Amino acid sequence: MQPNGNHEEPVSEPQSPAPTRQEAQVQIILDAFGDSVELGPENWREVGVEYLFRKDVLLVRSGFAAIARRLLREGDLLRGDEDPHMPEGTPRQDADIRGYRAVHLRPGATFAARTLLRDYAADIDEHIAVEMLIHTSGDVGICPADEPRPVSNGTPPNPAPNTDRAAGSGVRVVILDTGLDPAAPDRHWWLHGVTGDPDPLVQQTPLAPYAGHGTFIAGIVRCVAPRAEVIVRKAFEKVGAQFELQLVNALDRALFEDQPDVISMSAGTLAGSAHGARFLREFCEERLRRHKGVVLVVAAGNDGQRRHFWPAASPETVSVGALGVDWRSRADFSNFGTWVDVYAPGKDLINAFVVGEYKYQEPPLAGTSRQFDGMARWSGTSFSTPLVAGLIAARMSRTGESGRDAAAALLGQAREAAVPGVGAILVPPNG
């Protein structure tokens, strides 16, 4: 029908473009943490979000705090001492935190505060920090390389369980992640005996983002080191993310209460400072180092770039990038560079997952749902990391070495087997 003088064709509203994968990933974090986080860098609208940190709080070394507060007050960047509108969980004004003082800033003033203080002292980044949001290591520094995909019942794990069923005997591996699906050890024979904190994300319907992440990781460790004692700690309660100081507290508890030989942590962040994630770095340099035999194995991240990812960039950790499905080439999502110690399979791995409906958050499957029956296919440096942790545990049980010595020996072998254009690689014995 042609329009006439009395009727007009309806005018369609312009459609907003579908969110990119990065935007969807960031939104998951913002929905969970609300007004507690700020996006970085300062020009993130032009270059994209690279990291997140606690909003409107600057942490200043105690010896510099009085000067910093005076300068910030003169610059009209300080918030009132008893402002009731700070988000729940914010450190109290002037609280003493690991040798730093918490300073509350006016809303949105963090970057301006750093600039003002940098004008006062060129080395200001030695004296101030922000608290980073640490997340299961992934794309654009936010999420895993992809979301899990269901596989049919009876699909075997990939990598396959180690035929040396004594591998890992006498070795304790602690995983810091989302916790453990309590039903998984009864569902999968290779998880028998694995213990830990219940994963709260598996109780939601549909399953929450990152539900089963810690369970999948535990399955990989046990496939490589079947006799290792594996404990899964709940360090990330919301969508696979946690503020840095709370994560450092979880690492301290793991060291002193669980007394591990190997710690596997598939999490980290990019950072806006060359000093990286300050409190994770200081944990590695000052406390982990004192536990001589303990090795911390961490993911290199899934940004597909060379920039340092923390704490993987710390010399005190074993940083793990991901190989593709051929186990010879670097996975396209894996971070890389001289700070990455080793690469291991991390593309299309198959292992234990949870049972339930999962609703996808990211394109191309955003808005659709799939039913999982206890197994999944998943990709990311999140999963190459526990593979290396398992290899270290398996070697320890064979040689009697400490975690750190076994890691050093394996890295030496990996460098001898280095692939040109990739770097040092480790693959499971059944590969």
N, C-alpha and C positions, 0 to 999 in steps of 0.2 A: 504494500500500500504506500502511495506517495504522500508525503506530508502536505497538508493544506494550510490555509491561513489560520485555522482555529486550533491546530494541533502541531506539536513539535516532536520530532524524534527524541526519545530520552537521551540525555548526554551521559555517557559512562564516566564514572570517576576515574582519574588516573590511578593505575595500579602501582603500589610500591613494589620495587624489585624484591624478589625473594631474598631473604638473608643469606649471606655467604656462609660458608662453613665456619670461618673465623668468628663472624658475628654471632652465629648460633652458639658456638662454644663459649664466648664471652658472656652471653646472656644467661647460660646455665649457671655460671659463677655468680653473676649479679643477682639472679633470682634467689640463690641460696644465701648469699652474704649481705644482701641489701645495701644499706648505706654505710657499711663498714669498710668498703674497699674503694680505692681510686685507681684510675687507669693510667698507665704510662707507656711511652714517654710523654712529655708535655705536649708534643705535636702529634699525638696518637691519631687524631682525626685525619691527618695527611698521610702518615706512614703506617697506620694500623697499630692495634694494641700489641705490645710486646711483653708486658708484665703487669701485675697488679700488686698493690701494697695497702697497708692499713691507712685509712683516710685521716688526714688532719692531725697526725701525731709524728713528731720528730723526736728521735732518740739521740741524745747528746751526751758525750763522755762526761762523767761527773766533774772532772777538773775544769771543763770548759763551759759547764752549764750556766753559771752566773753571767758570764760574758755574753753567751748566746741569748739568754733571756733578755738582757738589757738591749742588745742590738735588735732583737725581734720586736720588743716593746716600742723602741724608737721608730721602727718601721711599720708600726701599727699592724703587725701580723700575729700577735698573740691573742688567744681566746681567753675569756674570763676564767678565773681559777675554778669556779664551781659551776660551770655551764651544765645544765641538766640534759642537754640535747645530744651529748656524745653517745654514739651507739653502744649497746651492751657489749661488755668484754673489752672496752678500750682501757688501756693502762691508766691508772689514776695520775692526775697531774703531779709531776715531780717525783713519781715513784722511782725507786732505785732498782734498775733492771740490769743485772749482770755488768755493773760498772757504768751504766748509762742512766740518764735522767729522762723521763718522759715529759715532753713539752707539747701542750695542746695549742694548735694553730687555728686561726680563723678558717672557716670553710673554704676549701679550694686553694689554700695558701702554701701548700707544701713546696711546689717548685719555686715560688717567689722567695720562700724562706731560705732554700738552699742557695739560690742566686745571691741573696743579700749576704749570707754568711761567707760565701765563696769570695765575694768582693773584699771581705775583711781578711781572709787568710786563704792563700792559694791551695794549701794542703787540707782544706776544711773537710774533705771526704774521709780523712783519717779520724775525725772527731765526731762526725754525725752519721746517722743512718736512718733508714726507714725500715719498717718491718714488712718483709715481703710475704705475699701469699704463695705458698708452695703447693704444687698440684701434681697429680700423676702425670708424668712427663709426656708432653705431647705437642701436637700441631699448634703452631703459633704460641708455643709456651703455655698452652692452656690444657689441652685434653689429649687422649690417646690418638695414635695414628689413624685409627678408625673405631667404629663402634662394633660390638661383638655380633657375629652372625651365627645362627643356629646350625648345628650339624645333626645328622640323623643318629638315632640310637645305634650303638654298636660301633660307631666310628672310633678307631684307635687314636690314642694321643699322637701328636707330632710336635717334637721329636718323640720317638718310641721309648718306652721304659728301658733303662739300662739292663742288659742281660747279666751284669755283675750285681746280683742282688745284695751283696755285702757293702756296696759302695756307700760311703757316708757314715758307716758304723762308728758310733762314739763321738760324732760331731753334732754340735747344736747350731742350727740356722734360725735366726730370728728375722721375720719379715715384718716391716713396718708398712702397713697399707690400710685397707678398709676393714680388715677383720676377716673372719672365716665363716662361711655358710655352715652352721652346725650339722646340717644333714649330709654334707659332702663326704666326710670320711666313711660313712656307712654306704654311700652310693658308689664310691669308686675305690677299688682295692688298693690302688697306689697311694691313696691318702689315709689309709688306716693308721691310726696313732697320731695324726697331726692334730694339734691343739691350738687354742688361742681365744681371742675375744670374739664374740658373735658380731657378724657384719650387720649393722642396723639397716643397711640399705636393702637387704634382701627381704625385709618384712613388708615393704611397701608394695602396693598394687596400683598400677603396674610397677614393675621393678624400677627403682631409682637409677639415674645415671651413675655408672661406676659400681653398681651392685655386682658382687662376684669377682671384682678385680683382684682382691687378695686371695680368693680361693683359686683362681686361675693361676696365679703366680706360685702358690704353694704346690699346685699340681706339677708345674714345670720343675721346681726344685726336686720333688720326689721322683719324677721320671729319670732325672739325671743321677740323683743320689738316693736310691730307694730306702736305705737304712738310716738316713740322717734324721735326727730329732728336729722337727720343724714346729716352730711356734709362730702364729700369725697375730700380731698386735694391731689393735685399732688405733691408728694414728691420724686417719682422715675420716671424719664423721659426715661431712657434707660434700657431696658430689666430687669426691676424690681430691679435696683441697683442705689446707689447714694453714693458719698463720704460723710464721716462722718460729716465734718463741715457744709456742705450744708444741711444735714438732721437735725442737731442740730438747724440750722437757721429756718428750717421749723417747728420744734417743738416749738421754741420760738414764731414764728408768730402765731401758733395755740393757744398757751396759751394766748397771749395778744390780738389777733384780734378776734378769734372765741370764746374765753371764754368758753371752754367745761367743762362738768361735767366728761366725760369719753373720753379718747383718746385710740383708738385701732390701734396698729401698728404691722403688721405681718412681721417683718424684724429684722435682727441682723447679728452677725458674731461670729465665733470663733476668738481667738486672740493668739498672740505669747507671751503675757505678762500676769502675774497674775493680772495686773491692768486693763485688759480687753480693751474694746474700750474706750480710755481715755476720749474723749470729750462727748460721750453719758453718761458715768458714772458721769462725773462732772455735766452735765445737770441735771441728776436725783438727785444728792446729793445737789446741790447748788441752782437750780432754781425751779425744780418741787416741791421740798419740801416746798418752800415758798407759793405755791398755795395749801392751806391746804386741800381743799375738792376734788381736781382733782386726778383721778386715771389713771395711764398709764398701759394698759393691753397689753402685748407683747408676741410674740411667742417664745417657747422654742427651736425651730429649729428641723430640720429633719435629723440629722446626726446619729440617733440611738445609741447615746453614752452618757456618763456621764459628759464629759467635759463641763465647763461653756460656755454658749452662751450669748452674750451681745447684748442689755442691759437687757435681761431676768434675768441674774444672779444678777442684782442689787437689793438690799433689798427694794428699793423704788418702784419697779414695781410689778405687778401681772403677773407672768410667767405661761404660759399655754402650757402643753403638750397635746398629742392627744390620744384618745381612739380609738380602732378598731371598726369594724362594730357591735360588740355585745354590745358596750358601757360599757363594764366591764373590758376588758383587754387593756393593753397599745398597741397602734399601733407600729408595728415593726420599723417604721422609726422615731418615736418620741424620742427626747432626754429625759433624765431622771436624777434623782438625788435629793438630799435634797434641791437644789436650785430651783427646779420646784415646784411652789405653788399648782397647781391643774391640773387635766386632764379633758378634755371634748371631745365629739365626733369630730373626724377629718378625718375619713376614709370614702370615697365614699359619701361625701355630694353632694347634688344637689341644684343648685340655679341659679340665673340670670347670663347670660353671654351675649356675643355679637353675632351679625349676620355676618357671613363671612367664608371664607376658612382659615383653620389653617394648616400650614405645620409643622409636628413634627420634632424636633431637636434631640431627644434622642432615644436610643434604648429602646424597640424593634421596635418602629414605625418610626424611623428616616428616613426622605425622603418621607414619605407618607403624604397624605393630607386628611382632613375631613372637611365637611361642617357643620357649626353650625347655628342653627336657634333661638338662644337666650337663651338657657339653656345648662348647662354642669354638668358633674360629676367630682369632683376634690377632692384630698386628700392632707392633710398637716396640720402642726400646724398653718399655715397661716389661717386656717379656723376654728380650734377649738378656736382660740383667739377671733374673733368677736362674737362667740357664748357666751363666758363668758362676753364680754363687754355688750352684749344685756341682759344677765341675771342680771348684775349689774344695768343697766338702768331700767329694769322692777322692780327690788326691790326698787330702789330709788323712783319711782313714787308711789309705794305702801306704803312706810314707811316714806318718807320725809327725809331720811338720805342723807348725802353727798356721792359723789362717793367713796371716800376712806372708809367711815364708812360702806357703803353698801357692798363694796368688802370684808372688814374684816369680816362682819357677814356671808356672803356667804362662805368664806373660812372656817369659823368655822363649818358651816353645812357640808361642803365638807369633812372636816377631820373626822367628826362623821360618815360619810358614806364611809370612806376610804375602799378601796379594798386591801386585803393583797397582797403584791407583786407588787402593782401598786402605790397606794397612794390616796390622796384626789381626789374625782371626783365630777363633776357637770354635770347634764344632763338637757335638756330642759323640761319644765313642761309637754309637750305632749308626752314625752318619757316614 
